[in-house]
Amino acid sequence: MTQKQKSLIDELIDSIPEKQKKIFEEIAYYFIELGYIPHKSKVKDFILIFKHSGNSKVISKMGIRKQKAFVSIRFFACKNIPEKYMDALRNDLDSRDGQYGGPLRSNTEKNKCGYCPVCTGGGIGYYYKYPDGKEILRCGAYPIEIPVINEADIKEMKEIILEQHDYFHSIA
């Protein structure tokens, strides 16, 4: 890790509330361990984007948005997704009113972003089935914000991150 990368992580950790510092630090350094490099996003808030040094895949965004610490991750390739992550996906779908997702489509129809495998016809993305039976396929190009992370969530989050990371390497 370069001094610049360490400085970015330190700046992130310094800006996070005290009770969350250890959690965010452990997750950020796990990304580094897996080969992801932090890049500062060119937005008003302080946000780091973690992009892999070998395959250039973005796996996460972490930072401060509207004075609130957040972490968002990509997990569309994961098989057994914990309920907390499915709730985060549903919240994302509901809050964006269909942006980045829509009714389950055949692989021949394109979705909205034109970037991710879902939108380009490959069929990989976030799948969610509402209790009323409505099925949604959400674009896999963008990370999903995971609310309220505590120390007990770190192990589970690392497992999700590793599974997504392994998928990225399998398609590189």
Buried (B, 14 or more C-beta within 10 A) or exposed (E): EEEEBEEBBEBBBEBBEEEBBEBBBEBBBBBBEBBBBBBBEEEEEBBBBBBBEEEEBBBBBBBBBEEEBBBBBBBBBBEEBBEBBBEBBBBBBEEEEEBBBBEBBEEEEEBBBEEBBBBBEEBBBBBBEEEEEEEBBBBBBBBBBBEEBEEEBBEEBBEBBEBBBEBBBEEE
